[in-house]
Amino acid sequence: MHPILAQRQRLAIYLLAWMPVAALLTAALVLTGWGGWLQSLLFAFPLLTVYAFLCLAAWYPCRALPLGRTGTAVALTSHAASAAVSSALWVALAWLLARAFSRSTIFAGEAALTADQIGLLFVVGLLLYLLSVAVHYLFVAAELGRAAERRALEAEVAAREAEFQALKAQLNPHFLFNSLNSIASLAVTDPPGAREMCVQLGDYLRFTLSETSAHMQPLAKELDQVRRFLAVEQVRFGERLLVVEKIGHDCVECLVPPLLLQPLVENALKHGIAGLVDGGEVVIGARCDGGQLVLWVENPVDTDTPPRAGAGVGLLNVRRRLEGVFGGEATLRHARSGEIFRTEIVIPTVQSGEGGAQDE
C-alpha cells in the first residue's frame, strides 16, 4: 500500500503541503486575468486536490526504478514521460472545469483558459509531478533502510538464537552424560540414590527444554534452574558439596539471559569440588550496584594445582552470549586468589517488565 495513504496523519500532512501551491496558483490565475480571487480560489483548490492524488501514482515507478539499480537515462525518460502524461491529464481536467465555471453563476463572464494559461498549467503540472517523484524517492530510501534494519535485526536474533542453542547443546549432553554415568554407578552401590538422581535429572531436563527459550528471564527463574542442576549433582557429590547463596532481595526480578549461571557453577564443580577429597563450599552471589547486576560464583581449588590458563569452553560461550546480548556493557572476569577461584559477571540492570525485554 502507498505509504502516504497507509496513515491518515501522513495523508493530512501531504494535503496540507499542497495548500501553499493552491495559493500560488490562485494568485497566478488572478494575475493572468482569468478571474477574481474568489473564482480563482474555487477553481485552483479542487484542481490541485485532484492532482495531489494523481501525483501519488509516482510511488509505483519510483519503486520499479530504484536509484542506483536503474540507468539514469532510463529513469529520467520514464519519469519525464509520466510527468508529461500526468500534466496533460491535469490540463484537460482544468479545461473541463473552466467550461463548467463559464456556465455557472459564480463566474460572471467567459471563463475559458487562454493558451498562456494552459501552458502555465502544463509547466506547473510537470514541476509538481517531478517534485512528487523526488519526495517518493525519499520514501523508497526510507523503506529500503527500514527493510535493511529489519533484516539486520532478524539476522542478529537468529545469530543469538543459534548461539543459545549451541550453548544448550554444549551444556546438556555434557551434563547428561556425566549424570548417566553417575546413575549407572549409583545403581550398584546406592539404588535409592540412583532413583533420586533420575527424578532430579528429569525435573532439570523438563525445565531446560520448556522454559529456557526466552531471550531474557528473571534472575529468580535462573536460580531455580541452577538449584535443579545442583540437586542432581548433590546426589553424586553427597556431603562433599555445600552450596551457599548470597542473593540480594532487590536482584531477583532483574532480567538475565537463560543458562547464564549454570556454566559458572558447572566449572566450579568440575575444576574445584571434583578435585578436592573433602569437597568444599560453592558460593553463588548476586547484588545490584549502581545500575549494574553483579553475579559471582566462588569455589575452593586445590592449591597444588596450577592456575587455569584459560576460561574454558563454557566460560567462552558465556562471554560470547554476553557480547551478543549486551555488547560492550557486560563483563566477565575470573581470577584465583589463594584457595578460592571466583568468576564474576557484570551486566546492566533491567527489571522485569521494562521495555518488553522478557520473552514469553
Summary of the structure (lengths in Angstrom):
residues: 360
radius of gyration: 36.3
end to end distance: 31.9
largest distance: 115.1
contacts: 1069
relative contact order: 0.07
helix: 65%
strand: 14%
